[in-house]
Amino acid sequence: MTKKKPLVVVTRKLPEAIETRMMELFDARLNIDDAIMSKQELIDAVKQADVLVPTVTDKIDAAVLAHAGPNLRLIANFGTGIDHVDLQTARSRGITVTNTPDVLTEDTADMTMALILSVSRRLAEGERVIRKGDWAGWGPTLMLGHRIWGKRLGIVGMGRIGRALARRAKGFGLSVHYHNRRRVHPDTEEELDATYWESLDQMLAHVDIVSVNCPHTPATYHLLSARRLKLMQPHAILVNTARGEIVDEPALTRMLSDGEIAGAGLDVFEHEPAVSPKLLELQNAVLLPHMGSATIEGRVDMGEKVLINIKTFVDGHTPPDRVIEGLL
């Protein structure tokens, strides 16, 4: 007798090659229209599914998981961050959670470096000048930005992305500083020529560029609080390609508006997809729609990881990218 394929519910549209493979391997229910699922739709999904494949736009909290059917045993997240999944509730209900680490590292580090350059050299402002037809020609004092060569970069979170950013930063002549829950291995520090700061407060006060590259957990919510943001130097800039909730966005917006911080490059926001109207008015903020991992190669690699995690789990083995609380 043919073994029944597991029912896999996918909450968003994925790359075509991944969806095709999903259909071949599993009884897959796809989201062809790519509409974000409502809470009720997510509840209906967990009631029926053997495997749920959510993304960062889906809040898989205790209220949703309370309706999980007895067959739901795996949440195979399409993405690295899993702050939108209630891990404790999932564990208590015997549901394994996986993610897709490593494959987004280089893409996100590229985007972080791009934002550092864009804010420092006022690229978005210059592009707007051209499009508005306001450019009258070259001038000695036109659109002056800041050189990044020789500046100090402070990385908040020296994980995979933080280290990848540090390697790029060295090539641009930045000196690398970092704060992390745990100091990285001495060999890594030597390779990156990185200076460790045990005190985040002290690092913020001494660097020219701050890059947020840590995961969002209860411990990192508003890690860059209003108090900490005020420690930054007036000429400093902040770049965030991690999660919006790590930064006190209203405080950052006020400081940008008042010139207490020179600029910001934000790929993520505290209440996505909503963006503060006050932020939209600021010329010294470069704002992107969560594009850090948005490469064709990256998204296909993410999908491949999801497929491997599901197939391994269905075959009765521990999936390679199982998420364990406390190790985030």
C-alpha positions as CSV (number, residue, x, y, z in Angstrom):
1,M,0.0,0.0,0.0
2,T,1.3,3.5,-0.9
3,K,2.2,5.6,2.1
4,K,0.1,8.7,2.4
5,K,1.9,11.9,1.7
6,P,2.0,14.4,4.6
7,L,-0.2,17.5,4.2
8,V,2.1,20.5,4.0
9,V,0.4,23.9,4.2
10,V,2.6,26.8,2.8
11,T,1.5,30.2,3.9
12,R,3.1,32.4,1.1
13,K,4.1,32.0,-2.5
14,L,7.6,30.5,-2.8
15,P,10.0,30.2,-5.8
16,E,8.4,28.2,-8.6
17,A,11.1,25.4,-8.5
18,I,10.5,25.0,-4.7
19,E,6.7,24.8,-5.1
20,T,7.0,22.2,-7.9
21,R,9.2,20.1,-5.7
22,M,6.8,20.5,-2.8
23,M,4.0,19.2,-5.0
24,E,6.1,16.2,-6.0
25,L,7.1,15.2,-2.5
26,F,4.1,16.1,-0.4
27,D,0.4,16.8,-0.4
28,A,1.2,20.5,-0.6
29,R,-1.4,23.3,-0.3
30,L,0.2,26.4,-1.8
31,N,-0.7,30.1,-1.6
32,I,-0.7,31.0,-5.3
33,D,-2.1,34.5,-4.7
34,D,0.5,35.2,-2.0
35,A,-2.0,37.0,0.2
36,I,-1.0,37.2,3.8
37,M,-3.1,34.7,5.8
38,S,-5.5,36.0,8.5
39,K,-5.4,34.6,12.0
40,Q,-8.4,32.5,11.2
41,E,-6.8,31.1,8.1
42,L,-3.7,30.2,10.1
43,I,-5.9,28.5,12.7
44,D,-7.6,26.5,10.0
45,A,-4.2,25.6,8.6
46,V,-2.8,24.2,11.9
47,K,-6.0,22.3,12.5
48,Q,-5.4,20.3,9.3
49,A,-1.7,20.3,8.5
50,D,0.9,17.7,9.2
51,V,3.5,20.3,8.5
52,L,3.2,24.1,8.4
53,V,5.6,26.3,6.3
54,P,5.2,29.8,7.6
55,T,7.2,33.0,7.0
56,V,8.1,36.1,9.0
57,T,4.7,37.6,8.1
58,D,2.8,34.9,10.0
59,K,2.3,35.2,13.7
60,I,2.3,31.6,15.0
61,D,1.5,32.4,18.6
62,A,0.0,30.5,21.5
63,A,-3.5,31.5,20.4
64,V,-3.0,29.9,16.9
65,L,-1.2,26.9,18.2
66,A,-4.0,26.2,20.8
67,H,-6.0,25.0,17.8
68,A,-3.2,22.8,16.4
69,G,-4.5,19.4,15.3
70,P,-2.9,16.1,16.6
71,N,-1.2,15.7,13.2
72,L,0.8,18.9,13.3
73,R,4.3,17.8,14.3
74,L,6.5,20.2,12.3
75,I,6.7,23.9,11.7
76,A,9.3,24.3,8.9
77,N,9.9,28.1,8.8
78,F,10.9,29.7,5.5
79,G,13.5,32.1,7.0
80,T,16.2,32.3,9.6
81,G,14.4,34.4,12.2
82,I,11.8,32.6,14.2
83,D,10.6,35.3,16.6
84,H,7.1,35.1,15.1
85,V,6.8,31.5,16.3
86,D,6.0,30.7,20.0
87,L,8.7,28.2,20.6
88,Q,7.7,27.4,24.1
89,T,4.1,26.6,23.1
90,A,5.3,24.6,20.2
91,R,7.6,22.5,22.4
92,S,4.8,21.9,24.9
93,R,2.6,20.5,22.2
94,G,5.4,18.3,20.8
95,I,5.8,20.3,17.6
96,T,9.4,20.5,16.2
97,V,10.4,23.9,14.7
98,T,13.1,24.3,12.0
99,N,14.5,27.4,10.2
100,T,16.9,28.1,7.3
101,P,20.2,29.4,8.7
102,D,23.4,30.2,6.7
103,V,21.8,30.7,3.3
104,L,20.9,34.3,3.9
105,T,24.2,35.4,5.5
106,E,26.0,36.8,2.5
107,D,22.9,38.5,1.0
108,T,22.0,40.3,4.2
109,A,25.6,41.3,4.8
110,D,25.7,42.8,1.2
111,M,22.5,44.7,2.0
112,T,23.9,46.0,5.3
113,M,27.0,47.3,3.5
114,A,24.9,48.8,0.8
115,L,22.9,50.7,3.5
116,I,26.0,51.9,5.2
117,L,27.2,53.4,1.9
118,S,23.8,54.7,0.9
119,V,23.4,56.7,4.2
120,S,27.0,57.9,4.4
121,R,27.1,59.0,0.8
122,R,23.5,60.2,0.6
123,L,22.8,58.0,-2.4
124,A,19.0,57.9,-2.0
125,E,18.9,61.7,-1.6
126,G,21.0,62.2,-4.7
127,E,18.8,59.8,-6.7
128,R,15.7,61.8,-5.7
129,V,17.4,65.1,-6.8
130,I,17.9,63.6,-10.3
131,R,14.3,62.3,-10.6
132,K,12.8,65.5,-9.4
133,G,14.8,67.4,-12.0
134,D,16.5,69.6,-9.4
135,W,20.1,69.0,-10.5
136,A,21.7,72.0,-12.0
137,G,25.1,70.4,-12.4
138,W,28.1,69.6,-10.4
139,G,29.0,71.9,-7.5
140,P,31.9,71.8,-4.9
141,T,29.5,71.6,-2.0
142,L,26.6,69.7,-3.6
143,M,25.3,66.6,-1.8
144,L,28.3,66.2,0.6
145,G,28.3,63.0,2.5
146,H,30.9,61.3,4.7
147,R,33.9,59.1,3.8
148,I,33.6,55.6,5.4
149,W,37.3,54.8,5.0
150,G,39.0,55.0,8.5
151,K,35.7,55.1,10.4
152,R,34.7,52.8,13.3
153,L,31.9,50.2,12.7
154,G,30.2,48.9,15.7
155,I,28.4,45.5,15.1
156,V,25.7,44.6,17.5
157,G,25.6,40.8,17.3
158,M,28.6,38.9,15.9
159,G,26.8,35.9,14.5
160,R,27.1,34.7,10.9
161,I,25.8,37.9,9.4
162,G,27.8,40.1,11.8
163,R,31.0,38.2,10.8
164,A,30.2,38.4,7.1
165,L,29.7,42.2,7.4
166,A,33.0,42.5,9.3
167,R,34.8,40.9,6.4
168,R,33.2,43.3,3.9
169,A,33.9,46.3,6.2
170,K,37.6,45.5,6.3
171,G,37.7,45.8,2.5
172,F,36.2,49.3,2.8
173,G,38.8,50.4,5.4
174,L,36.5,50.4,8.4
175,S,37.8,49.3,11.8
176,V,35.6,46.6,13.2
177,H,34.2,46.8,16.7
178,Y,31.6,44.5,18.1
179,H,29.3,43.6,21.1
180,N,28.0,40.1,21.5
181,R,26.5,38.0,24.3
182,R,29.7,35.9,24.1
183,R,33.1,37.0,22.9
184,V,33.9,35.2,19.7
185,H,36.9,32.9,19.3
186,P,40.3,34.6,19.4
187,D,41.1,33.2,15.9
188,T,37.9,34.9,14.6
189,E,38.8,38.2,16.3
190,E,42.3,38.0,14.7
191,E,40.9,37.2,11.2
192,L,38.5,40.1,11.4
193,D,40.8,42.4,13.3
194,A,37.8,43.0,15.5
195,T,37.7,44.8,18.9
196,Y,35.4,43.3,21.5
197,W,33.4,45.6,23.8
198,E,31.8,43.9,26.8
199,S,29.7,47.1,27.3
200,L,27.3,47.9,24.6
201,D,26.9,51.4,26.0
202,Q,30.6,52.1,25.7
203,M,30.8,50.8,22.2
204,L,27.8,52.9,21.0
205,A,29.6,56.0,22.4
206,H,32.8,55.4,20.5
207,V,31.8,54.3,17.0
208,D,30.8,56.1,13.9
209,I,28.5,53.5,12.4
210,V,26.2,51.1,14.3
211,S,24.9,48.0,12.6
212,V,22.2,45.9,14.2
213,N,22.8,42.2,13.3
214,C,21.4,40.2,16.3
215,P,18.3,38.1,16.4
216,H,15.0,39.4,17.9
217,T,14.3,37.7,21.2
218,P,12.7,38.9,24.4
219,A,16.1,39.9,25.6
220,T,16.8,42.0,22.6
221,Y,13.5,43.8,22.4
222,H,14.4,47.6,22.3
223,L,18.0,46.6,23.0
224,L,18.8,49.9,21.3
225,S,16.5,51.9,23.6
226,A,16.1,55.7,23.7
227,R,18.7,55.8,26.5
228,R,21.2,53.8,24.4
229,L,20.5,55.7,21.2
230,K,21.4,58.9,23.0
231,L,24.9,57.5,23.7
232,M,25.6,57.6,19.9
233,Q,27.7,60.5,18.6
234,P,25.8,63.2,16.6
235,H,27.7,62.3,13.4
236,A,27.0,58.6,13.8
237,I,24.6,56.6,11.7
238,L,22.6,53.5,12.5
239,V,21.8,50.6,10.1
240,N,19.3,47.8,10.9
241,T,18.8,44.7,8.7
242,A,17.9,42.4,11.6
243,R,14.5,43.1,13.2
244,G,12.6,46.4,13.7
245,E,11.7,45.5,17.3
246,I,15.3,45.6,18.4
247,V,15.4,49.5,18.0
248,D,13.1,51.9,19.8
249,E,11.7,53.3,16.5
250,P,9.9,56.4,17.8
251,A,13.0,57.4,19.8
252,L,15.2,56.9,16.7
253,T,12.8,58.9,14.6
254,R,12.8,61.8,17.0
255,M,16.6,61.9,17.2
256,L,17.0,61.7,13.4
257,S,14.5,64.6,13.1
258,D,16.4,66.7,15.7
259,G,19.8,66.0,14.3
260,E,21.0,64.0,17.3
261,I,21.9,61.2,15.0
262,A,23.2,61.9,11.5
263,G,21.3,59.2,9.6
264,A,19.8,55.7,9.5
265,G,19.4,52.9,7.0
266,L,16.4,50.7,7.8
267,D,15.4,47.5,6.1
268,V,13.1,46.5,8.9
269,F,10.5,48.3,11.0
270,E,9.0,47.8,14.4
271,H,5.4,47.4,13.1
272,E,5.9,46.0,9.6
273,P,4.5,46.5,7.1
274,A,3.4,49.8,8.7
275,V,6.1,52.5,8.5
276,S,5.8,55.7,10.6
277,P,4.7,58.7,8.6
278,K,7.3,60.7,10.5
279,L,10.1,58.4,9.2
280,L,8.9,58.8,5.7
281,E,9.4,62.6,5.9
282,L,13.0,62.3,6.9
283,Q,15.7,62.9,4.2
284,N,18.4,61.4,6.4
285,A,16.7,58.0,6.6
286,V,17.1,55.3,3.8
287,L,14.1,53.0,4.0
288,L,13.8,49.6,2.3
289,P,10.9,47.1,2.3
290,H,12.7,44.2,4.1
291,M,14.9,43.3,1.2
292,G,17.9,42.0,3.1
293,S,17.6,38.4,1.8
294,A,15.8,39.2,-1.4
295,T,17.9,37.5,-4.0
296,I,16.7,34.7,-6.3
297,E,19.6,32.5,-5.2
298,G,18.9,33.1,-1.5
299,R,15.2,32.4,-1.7
300,V,15.8,29.2,-3.7
301,D,18.4,28.1,-1.1
302,M,15.9,28.8,1.7
303,G,13.3,26.7,0.0
304,E,15.8,23.8,-0.5
305,K,16.5,23.9,3.3
306,V,12.7,23.8,4.0
307,L,12.4,20.7,1.7
308,I,15.3,18.9,3.4
309,N,14.0,19.7,6.9
310,I,10.5,18.4,6.0
311,K,11.8,15.3,4.2
312,T,14.2,14.4,7.0
313,F,11.5,14.8,9.6
314,V,8.9,12.8,7.7
315,D,11.5,10.0,7.2
316,G,11.8,9.7,11.0
317,H,15.0,11.6,11.6
318,T,16.0,14.8,13.4
319,P,15.9,17.6,10.8
320,P,19.3,19.4,10.3
321,D,18.0,22.9,11.1
322,R,15.9,22.2,14.2
323,V,15.6,25.3,16.4
324,I,16.5,24.8,20.1
325,E,15.4,27.4,22.6
326,G,18.2,29.1,24.4
327,L,20.7,28.7,21.5
328,L,19.3,31.6,19.5
